[in-house]
Every structure is written in structure tokens, then in C-alpha cells.
């Protein structure tokens, strides 16, 4: 099935605009049924779209650069980034993921007249199937805790599901989450069933496979099982249950149009989809597999220097560029190149934390902090900020935190 015709893509751009698009703030083009309404489903109600990518150094005693990108507008063209560093690991540490979530959530609020997002969609790149359990236990719970910290710091409220929530955040007191894994290294290849007569011998842009080879994965209902998403509505909440007919959410998408060779699809595997089960407000619609496919394909057109759809979603591509850029400076950050002074250092353990041993896998790895903030009387999470000028807050000498819009560079150039 091809999403190009169904999505109604209207895409025109001149060479001049293409060359200048990374330098301007305004949106150069849109992909939607109505260009004024932004990305389908995302534009219905305030929705935070995040992309996360990890770049690893060589060797076992190296570091991992964790980069995250968030879409600030309904067209998914204006971005905010966040960067953290941790010891080499495939799982983002709980504290770092909380701080990433809080930073990007605050940047979204500052850009949207201080409105909190009602829904969150996360695209996580580079996760193997055997890490789905640790991802859910560590990263998704940390995202939830980060959202709860933001909500509780802004509003005076009491969770309607307090007996279960216990101040850790739940879907009834925080934005509801959809977490999808973007697997770029996969085995399946998609080819036309009949030899094309056009110049390109590949499948067209927007080809999506969600049947035939996918029923086993979709049949497991990995993302909407009752042990992950409660179906019990507590008293005092306005959220409503959708009618459920779960057919799974995994699909293969060839967003780009390949001229030669065989197009390699991206396999999207959804670990959690609360937006399919619960309706946050009246403006929200159910995130079915078809809507997830459509909004993912539309976002593939929103890369600043490409005049067509790219292979992966831009929030992941921007994060990949940032993490690879940071990894190139790893030697300078650690003081192994240039001057002997290191810019980052491994955070000291709290007294009595596993007797000084390495943390258990479910809590994630340690983290690096900015040495300039090491001795300041501020929260431990704020010490992980590597580039204070790009953070959504300023920290005074006395440790007071003031939220303010940061400078947002465009990494597509």
C-alpha cells in the first residue's frame, strides 16, 4: 500500500528556498490534507514528538552520547535539542532520561504560550528486540517521571489514581505516551511484485507493509496489554476509553524513493501506545496503526535540507547528527585531547548506593556532569547540562532556576 496518494502530499520548493531553509525560522512547506493544520493527528491537540538516538564510542570503557530532539510546532519543522553523556550503554539512564524529558517539555511550553502537551510520541532509534524489557522498565518510566515532575512543579493538583501513582506519575496525571522503536538495521526488503516500467525499479515513496509478514508481531499486542495500560477509570478523571480492536502497530515503511538498488525500509515497533486506549480530551482521536503510519510518513518530509521524504523520521535524524557531532568531540570533553582539563566528569555516587558497585541494569548506567557545575548547590539533574546557553532555563549564582527560551540552532545544515 502506498501512503503518498492517501496522505495528499503537496510539496513544492524552489532551489533558493532549499538552500536557505536551514537558516530561516519560518516553515517553508507543509505535508497535510490542509497545509494550515500541520501533521495529521499531531495537530489535533498539543502533542510533543520526541526522537532519541545514541552514539557509542569505541571500546568497553568509552562513553555514549545521548541526543534528543523535540518538535515544537504542529508542522514538526521547528526543533529543540538536548544532549547528555553517560558511560557506554544501550539503555539511557533514568536520571538522564528524566532531565531530557523535562528540558524538551519546558522548551515545548515556552514555544507554545506555556501550554503543556496532552500527548507524547517518542521515536527511539537503535533498540534490539531483547532490550524491549529494559527500555520499558527504565526509559519509559523515566519519561513518565520527568513529565510528572514538570506537571507537579507547575500546577497544584492531586492525581485521581493516587493509590497506584504514588507520586511517580501515571497516565491519569501526565500526558499519555506512545513509544515507538525505529529499527533501521533489519532483514526484510520490499520490492515491487511486478517489474516497474518507470526509471526507478524500486517501490514508490510511501510504500507501507503492515500485513502478511507482520501478523505474528502484531498479534502479540505488545503495546496495549492490560498489564501495561490499565482499563480501570478512576473517579475524578475526564479521560475516556476508546473502543478497542487491537490489530497491532508494527509496520515497515519505505518513506524515501530509491532510484537504484533495493530500498531498505524502516521497521517501526511500538512498545507502548496509550493513545490507542485512552482519550485525553474531546479533541483527541484514537491513534490507530493507519494514523501512526500516516503521521510518520508525513513527518518524513519535514527535514530541512531535503526536498523529498527521507528514510527515517527527522526527529531521529536530527538527534543522530547531534550525537555523532558530540562523539567527535569526546576526546576534548574528557580531556584526552587538547588541554589536559576535562569538561565533563563522572558523577559521584550517593553514599550507600550499592556499596560503590555498579548500579543494577534496571536503574541504568551512571552519568557524566558538567565540571563547571560540579560544586554548585543545584539539583543533581541540572549538573548534567553540557551547554547551558541551549538549555530552557538560566541558573543564577545562588542556584535559582528561571525558565526562559534558549537559543535553538538548526542542525540540518
N, C-alpha and C positions, 0 to 999 in steps of 0.2 A: 504494500500500500504506500502511496506517495502522499506526503503531507503538504507538498508545495502548492498544489492546486487548492487543497482543502483549507490551508491557512490563509490563502488570499494575500500572498506576499506582494506588496507594492514597493519596488526598490529601484530608485534612480538616484545617481550621484555623479557629479562631474569630476574630472581629474583634478581640478583646482580644489574643490571641497575635500576630495580624498586626501590630497597632500596636506591640507590644513586641519583636518578633523582632529588630530591629536592635540592641537594647540588651542582649540576653542572649547568653550564650556557648553554652548547650546547644542541641542540634539540635531544631527544632520539628517537623520532618516528614522523611519519607524517601520515596524513589522506587526501589523494587526489588521483586523477587519476594518476598523476605523482608526486611522492614524492618531487621532486625538486621545484615544483611550489607552494607549500603551499595550503592553504584552497581555494577551488573553489570560484570564484567571488571576494573574498577578495584580492587575489594575482594579479588581473588584473592590477590594478593601485594603488598608495598609498592610503590605506584605514585605518582609525582609528576606531577600535572596542572598545567600552566602555561598562562597566557593572556597575550599580549603585544599592546599597542596603542600606536600612535604618534600624537601630536597635533602638527601643524605650525603655526608662526607665519606671519604674512603677510610676503611679500617674500622675495627670494633670500638676504638676509643675516640671516635670522631663525634661530630655534632649533627643535629638535624635542624634545619631552618624551616619553621612553620609559618607559612604565609596564608592570609585570609583576605578575601575581597567581598564587599557587600554592594549591592545595587541600591542607590539612593532614590531613584525616581521610578515611575511606573513604566518607563520605556527601557529600563535596565541599560542606560548608556552612561550615567554619571556614577562613578565608583569611589569607594573609600577602601583603604588597605590597612592591614595590621600585620606586624612581623614579630615573631618570638623565636628564641633559640633554646634548645634542650639537648641533653645527651642523646646519642643516636638511638632512635626507637621508631617503630612503625605506628605507635599509638601516641596521640597528643596527650600530654599530662593534664590532669584535672584542673590544676590552678591556671595553667596557660590557656586552656580552652575556655575557662570562665572569664578570664581577662580579655580574650579575643572577642567573646560574645558581648561582654559589657561595652567594650570600646566601639565595636561596629554598631551596636544598638544605640548608643549615645550619638554616634555620627548620623545615624538614620533620623533620630529625633531632631537633632539640630538642623538638618536639611529639610525636614517636613513639619515645620512650625510646632515642634515639640510634641508631635503625636507619636505614641507608642505603636509599633506594629502589632497587628492582631494575629498574624500568621508568620511562620518562619519556614523557609525552604532551604535546605542545606545540600550542596553537591560536594561530596568528599571524593577526591581522586586518589587512586593508588591503594586500595584496600583489597587484600586477598580474602577469599571466602572463609578461610579458617580464622580470620580476625573479626568476623562479624560480632561474635560474643563480646570480646573485649571492647570493641567500638561502642556497642550499646551500653555496656556497664560503666565505661569511663567517659567517652566523649559526649554521648547524647545526654547522659545525666549531668555532665558539667555544663553543657549548653543550657539545660533546664535551670540549673542552679544560677548561672550567670543572668538569665532572663529574670529569675525571681529576685535576685539582688538589685537589678535595675528597677523593677516594679516596686519593690518594698522601700527603696530609697526615695521614690518619687511620690508614692501615694500611701495614705493611711487606710489600710484595708485588712480584712480577715478572710482567709481562704475558706470557702464553703466546704471544702473537703479536708479540714484541718487535721482530723484524726489520722488520715493517710499521708497528707502532705508533710506535716511535722517540720515546717519552715525550710524544706528542701526544694520546694517548687513542685507543682503538678500541672496537668493540662487545664485545670479549672481556675488557676490563678496566674498563669503565664500564657504568652502566645503559644498556640498549638503548633506542633513541629512535624515536618515531613523531611526525612533524612534519606537521601539517595546516593548510592555509591556509583561513581563514574569509572568504569574499568576500560581503559584504553588498550591494554595488552590482553587480548582474548583470542580464542581459537577460531570462532566462526567467521566465514567470509560470505558476503552477499553478492551474487552475480545475477544477471538477467536470465530469465527462463528461456527467452528466445534471443537470437543474435540481433542486436540493435542495428538499425540502418543509418543511424546518425554517426557523427565523427567520434563521439565518445562511446566506448564499448562497455561502460560501466552502468550501474543502476543510477537513476537520476537523483539529484539532491532532494532529501526529504523522504527517502525510502525507509520504511519502518517495518520491522519484523516483530510481531508480538504474539504470533500463533505458531503452530507446527512444531518448532524446536523449543518453545518456551513453556509448554503446559506443565512440565514437572516442577520447575522452579516456581511458577505462579501458583500451582496447586498447593504448595506448602503454606501459603498465606502467611509469609514471614513477617509482613509489616503491620498486620491488623489483628493479630491473635489477641484473645481476651487477657492473657497473662501480661501483655504489654500495654494494652489500651482498655481501660475499664469501660463497661457499658452501663454502669450504675450512675444515675444522675443525682448528685447531692442537692439538698434543699438550699435555696438561695442563689442558684446559678441560672442564667438566662440561656445557656447553651442548649442546643437541641441535637438529638441523634438523627443522622441520616438513615435512609433505608439502605440496608447493606446487601450487596450481592457481589462479594469479593471474588474476582477472577484473576487476581494478582496484578503486579505493577512492573514487572521486569520486561524490558524490550531492548532490541537492537536498533540503533538509529544511524543511518548514513546521512548526516546533515550536509556534508560537502559534496561537490560534484567532481568526481575524478575523471581525468581525460585519458590517462594511460594506467596500465597495471590493473590491480583489483582493489576496489575501495575497501578500506578496513573500517568496520563500524565501531561505535562505542556501545558497550553493554552497560545499561543502567539498571542497577539492582536496588530496589527500595527496601531499606531495613525497617523503617517506621513511617507510617502515614496516618497521623491523627486527623488530618484534614479530610480524609475519606470517611471517618467515623463520626466526627463531631462538627457541628455548625457553630462557628464562633459568634456570628451576628447575622442579621437579616440579609446583609449584602453578600454574604459568603455562599458560594456554591460548592458542591462536592468535588473533591479532586480525584476524578476517575483516572484510569490509565490513559484514556484518549486525551483528556485535558492535560495531563502531565506530559504526554508526548508532544502535544501541540505547543504548549508554552516553552518546552525545552527547545524545540526546533526554531521557534520564533526568536528566542534569545541567541541562537547561534548566529544570527545576522547582525548582532549588536557589537561586533568587535571593531574598534576604532579605525584600524588601517586596512580592513578587508572590505572589498566591495561585493562580497558574497558570503554565504554561510561558511563558517569554519567547522572543523571536525568536532571540537569539544565546546562546551558552554563557555562564554567569555569570562565568567567569574572564576572559573578554574584556570583558564589560560592566563589571566592577569596574575593570579596567585602563583602560578608556575614561573612566570617571568620574574616576579619579585623574589621568590625563594631561591631561584637559581642565581639571581643577581647578588643576593646576600651571601650565598655559599661561595661565590667568587671572592668575597672579602673576608672569608672565615679566618684566614691566617692573620690578617691585620686585627680582626676583632679579638682574637685570642692572644695577641702579642707575639706571634711566631714570625711575623714579617714586619719590616719597617722598624718602628721604635720598639723597645722592649716592654713598654707599658701596654697592658691588655685593657680593652674597652669593656669586656664582659667577663664575668666570673661565675663559678658555680655557687648557687645559693647555699648558705649554711643550713644544716638540718636543725629542726626544732629539738630541744632537749627531750630525750626519752623516745625519740622516733625510731622504733625498731632497733634500738641499741646501736645506732650508727650504721646498720646494714642497709643494703639497697631496698627500696620500697617494694612492696608486693606488686605483681603485674597489674592487678585490678585498679590500683591507685595511680598508675602511670609513672613515668620517669621523673627525675629531678628536673631542675630548670636553671637557666642562666639569668643573671640580673645585670643591670647597668651599674658598673662600678662607681659612677658618679653619684648614684643614689643609694649606695650600699649603707652608708651611715646616717641617712636621713630618717627622721621619725615619721614615716608614712606607712601605709599598708604594704604588706609584702608583695601583693599583686602589682602595685604601681611601680615597684622596683624593676619589673620585667620590661618596662617601656624602653626600647632601644633608641627611638627617635622622638624625643619629647615634642619637637615642633610639629610633628604629624599626628600627635595624639589629640583626642577631642576634649582635652582639659589642660589647664595650666596649674602648676604646683608652686605655691609660694614658699618662701624660706621657712615659714612656720609650719608647713605641712598642709595648709588648707588647699582643697581641690576646688577649682572653679571650672565648670563646663563651658567650652567655647568652641566655635567652628575652627578646625585646623586647616592648614594648607594641604590641598589634595592634588598631588601630581597625577598625570595621566601616563600610565606605563605602556601604552600601546605604540609609542613612537619607536 
